[in-house]
């Protein structure tokens, strides 16, 4: 969704805010704006389009104040134009907002009845009207915000400033993330309020995460936290070990390409806390006093995955792993559907939530529902102290570092590696994993980073083939067994990045509809490793080839049968079925990346998409 940066301190707010918004542009890029105090008045500058347009407008602008707010927008209410761009200003109040105000129609009707002039089509401006209305009565920004917080319904994170108080910021949230950054130097008074720590990492590694319906009040050299009823809160400071250079491209053409090449390292980092490299055994790492993984894994009778998008496809692979290795039944649910079907969560169920950001609104709602029904929740996220991470009873971390590209790559492969570990942990806790099998699985898992490096050599291959691949009218991705979700993920990547028609199917479903699509302009992309399903997959491909389909196949080693029937054949290193999806998805990521790049599209920021979906 949208990116937010608020700043109060001795530095030039313009520089801090614009640099912070650059780190967050992946969250929204329909429009952008800043509001900074100058000569005791609010100077507001907004621009339609990407952040570069705003940069050009503020380049020669001076600001002598020390407080300001900035925003990069992904439109929900109102068209993506300058009129609807943030910050919104009403009277002496300016604010930035991420999220949706659900009762905006009632608020708007009330404001218009009172004579308010609404100057945009957004729900965000209405909150500024409400705060300004209260502020005129009480001349207290904090009190005004606390009153308004009780009047608005929805999912929101908001930062507000008042030009009559040039050393004050107030922020509050209910849903989307909002984080307070504190100066590294405890002798200095410098404050950041951001929607993502990336915006402030260059300045500090000390952060405070706001929970829902909490308010932060920053004034002069003090910061205080309150709940919705105005009671003072004591908040813990989290020190992050991320560095600013982790969010730079480091010489790569795009962030996505950099993140593709970081996958060997991120997979290794994901599994490191859970593997004993001396004995080649899995370890149980409990985080949280109420969750003893060995005991809980032994007693669970069902596993339920809740996730969205790429994380949902990873969860589908988790189903194959846990059911086949552990013999425990597994359900996979799209989080946005989970709570609306009034799910039955049996006793002794373990709910596993998967979310790179840890802020996905639908997944967070599913987690809360599961907890209400008494289930234990294990989260798999990339961001410690994210909302889902804080709600969960136990945690596994992708350890992928910052992922800027909207289309997830390294977080996906790290998740698959963690799901391998998790399946082994559950099986071991239940006494069904022999030491010999455990050692074989672990040794195989430890080879995956180096195998990914081998597969990354296909980068140049796809770079050269991209122009030829553009001629196809559509792509049909096929896989069987554990590689069926990889077909779905490959198709998703192509849709996200290259805006081309692509569908993922279980190969055995060819005769149930997809065969009608196939002609000489249709590419068939198949993941067909050397496993017990290979012969059946080859048979499915022969049906497609007989109808003119052009086959791009991904197999194991020098598979002559696949090679002879394919326009393009890619050879993967041999691997166990449990880890083959981790290496098989890499060429599909590369293919989508190079096709999109060859078509001239913005790979890091595909149209209409945002990195973290923090509202429904």
C-alpha positions, 0 to 999 in steps of 0.5 A, spaced: 500 500 500 502 507 501 508 509 503 509 514 509 515 518 512 514 523 518 520 526 521 522 531 527 529 533 528 535 537 526 536 535 519 533 538 513 526 534 513 526 535 505 532 530 504 530 525 510 523 525 507 524 524 500 530 519 501 525 515 505 520 515 500 525 513 495 526 507 499 518 506 500 516 507 492 515 500 491 509 500 496 505 505 492 507 510 486 501 513 483 502 520 486 507 523 492 507 529 496 510 532 502 508 537 507 513 541 511 513 547 516 517 553 513 516 560 516 511 558 521 506 555 515 505 549 512 508 548 505 505 542 501 508 540 494 504 534 491 505 531 484 502 525 480 506 519 478 512 516 480 516 520 486 521 523 480 515 528 479 515 530 486 523 530 486 523 535 480 518 540 484 521 540 490 528 540 488 529 548 488 524 549 494 527 551 501 524 549 508 527 552 514 522 548 519 524 541 522 518 537 522 514 534 516 511 528 513 511 525 506 507 520 502 507 515 496 500 513 494 497 507 491 490 509 490 484 506 493 479 512 494 479 517 488 483 517 482 491 517 482 492 524 480 495 530 484 488 533 487 488 526 491 495 526 492 497 526 500 499 530 504 492 532 505 491 539 508 485 542 512 486 549 515 492 548 519 492 540 519 496 536 514 496 528 514 498 522 510 494 516 511 495 509 509 489 504 509 481 505 508 476 509 512 470 504 512 465 509 514 467 515 510 460 515 507 457 517 513 463 522 515 463 525 509 455 526 509 456 529 516 461 534 514 458 536 508 452 538 512 456 542 517 458 546 511 465 543 510 468 543 503 471 537 500 477 538 495 479 531 494 475 524 492 479 521 498 477 518 504 483 520 507 482 528 507 475 527 511 480 525 517 484 531 516 477 535 517 475 531 523 482 533 526 481 540 524 474 541 527 476 538 534 483 542 534 479 549 533 475 547 540 481 544 544 488 547 541 491 540 542 493 536 537 494 529 541 487 530 544 484 532 537 487 525 535 484 521 540 477 524 539 478 522 532 480 515 533 474 513 536 470 516 530 473 512 524 472 505 522 477 501 518 484 499 517 489 505 517 495 508 519 496 516 520 501 521 521 498 528 522 502 535 524 499 542 526 503 548 523 502 552 530 506 547 533 512 546 529 515 541 533 510 536 534 507 530 530 502 525 532 501 518 529 496 512 530 494 506 527 489 500 526 491 495 521 497 497 517 504 498 520 506 504 523 513 504 526 517 509 530 524 510 529 529 513 535 535 516 534 541 512 534 545 517 538 541 517 545 543 524 546 540 527 540 532 528 539 531 525 532 524 522 530 522 518 524 515 515 523 514 510 517 510 505 514 516 501 513 523 501 517 527 501 510 525 508 510 529 510 516 535 505 516 540 509 514 539 514 520 537 509 525 536 501 527 532 503 533 525 502 532 518 502 536 512 498 533 505 501 534 500 496 535 493 497 533 489 503 536 495 506 539 497 513 539 504 516 539 506 523 541 512 526 539 513 533 541 520 537 542 525 532 545 520 527 548 516 521 545 510 518 549 505 512 547 498 512 549 492 507 548 485 509 545 483 511 551 489 515 553 492 511 558 500 511 557 503 505 555 511 503 556 513 500 549 520 496 548 525 498 543 527 493 537 534 494 535 535 491 528 541 488 524 539 491 517 544 495 514 542 501 509 546 498 504 541 492 504 536 496 500 540 498 495 541 495 488 549 494 489 550 494 481 544 490 479 539 493 474 533 492 478 532 490 485 529 484 483 535 481 479 539 483 485 534 479 490 534 473 485 542 472 486 541 473 493 537 466 493 543 462 495 545 466 501 537 467 503 536 460 503 542 458 507 540 464 512 533 461 513 535 454 515 541 455 519 538 456 526 534 450 525 540 445 522 545 442 526 551 442 521 555 437 525 550 431 526 546 433 520 540 433 524 534 438 525 533 442 531 527 445 535 528 452 536 522 455 541 520 462 541 515 464 546 514 461 553 507 458 551 509 454 545 513 448 546 514 445 539 516 438 540 510 437 545 505 441 540 508 438 534 507 431 537 500 432 539 497 436 533 492 432 529 491 437 523 495 443 520 492 449 516 495 454 512 493 461 511 496 465 506 495 469 500 498 470 493 506 467 492 505 465 500 499 461 498 503 457 493 508 456 498 503 453 503 501 448 497 508 445 497 508 445 505 501 441 504 505 436 500 511 436 505 507 435 511 502 430 509 507 425 505 513 426 511 509 426 517 502 423 515 498 429 518 492 432 514 493 439 512 488 444 509 491 450 505 486 456 505 487 463 501 487 467 507 482 472 504 477 466 504 478 463 510 474 467 515 468 468 511 467 461 510 466 460 517 471 455 518 471 449 523 478 449 526 478 442 530 481 441 536 489 440 536 490 444 530 496 448 528 495 454 524 501 456 520 501 463 517 505 465 511 507 472 509 513 475 507 511 482 510 508 480 516 503 485 515 498 482 510 491 484 512 487 478 510 492 473 513 492 477 520 485 477 520 485 469 519 490 469 524 486 472 529 480 468 528 484 462 529 486 464 535 479 466 537 478 459 536 483 456 540 488 454 535 496 455 536 499 459 531 506 459 528 508 464 523 513 464 517 515 471 516 521 475 513 520 481 518 520 480 526 516 484 530 511 485 524 503 485 526 503 477 524 509 475 528 507 479 534 500 475 534 503 468 533 505 463 538 511 461 535 515 464 529 520 462 523 523 467 520 525 467 512 531 471 514 532 474 507 533 481 508 529 486 505 525 484 499 524 491 495 521 488 488 514 487 488 514 480 485 517 476 491 523 471 489 528 470 495 522 470 500 519 464 496 525 460 496 526 461 503 519 459 505 520 453 501 526 451 505 523 453 512 517 448 510 522 443 509 525 444 516 518 444 519 516 438 516 522 434 518 521 437 525 514 435 526 516 428 523 521 428 528 517 430 534 512 424 532 517 419 532 516 417 525 523 420 522 528 415 522 536 418 523 538 415 517 532 419 513 533 425 517 540 425 515 539 424 508 534 430 508 538 435 511 544 433 507 540 434 501 537 441 504 544 443 505 546 443 498 540 447 495 544 454 496 550 451 491 544 448 486 541 455 486 547 458 484 548 453 478 541 454 476 542 462 476 547 461 470 540 460 466 540 468 467 544 469 460 540 464 457 533 467 458 536 474 457 538 472 450 531 468 449 526 473 451 525 476 444 523 470 441 519 468 447 515 475 446 511 472 440 507 467 444 500 469 445 500 465 452 503 461 456 501 454 460 505 452 466 504 445 468 507 441 473 505 434 477 505 433 485 509 438 489 511 441 482 504 443 481 504 449 485 511 451 482 507 451 475 502 456 479 507 460 481 511 461 475 504 463 471 503 468 477 510 471 476 509 472 468 502 475 469 505 480 475 511 482 471 510 481 463 502 482 463 502 476 459 496 471 459 499 465 463 495 459 467 498 454 471 495 447 471 496 440 474 498 437 468 493 431 469 488 436 468 490 438 461 484 434 458 479 437 462 479 444 459 486 447 457 487 442 451 482 447 448 487 453 448 493 450 445 495 451 438 502 454 435 502 460 438 501 457 445 507 456 449 507 450 454 512 451 460 513 444 464 516 442 470 518 435 470 524 432 474 526 425 474 521 422 479 515 417 479 510 422 475 515 423 470 512 418 465 505 421 466 507 428 465 511 426 458 504 423 456 501 430 457 506 433 454 505 429 447 498 431 447 500 438 447 505 437 442 501 434 437 496 440 437 502 445 436 504 447 442 511 449 443 514 446 449 519 449 454 521 444 459 525 444 466 528 437 467 533 433 471 540 432 468 540 430 460 533 428 459 533 426 452 525 424 452 524 431 454 529 435 450 527 432 443 520 434 444 522 441 447 523 448 443 527 449 449 530 444 455 533 446 461 537 441 466 536 442 473 541 439 478 539 432 481 535 433 488 530 430 492 523 431 491 522 435 497 527 440 495 526 440 487 521 446 487 526 450 490 531 450 485 525 449 479 522 455 481 528 459 479 528 459 472 521 461 472 523 467 476 528 468 471 524 467 465 519 472 467 524 477 469 527 477 462 521 477 458 518 483 462 525 487 462 525 486 454 518 488 453 520 495 457 516 494 463 518 496 470 520 490 473 521 492 480 514 496 480 509 492 476 503 496 474 497 496 479 500 492 484 504 494 491 509 490 495 505 489 502 497 488 501 495 491 508 488 492 507 483 488 504 
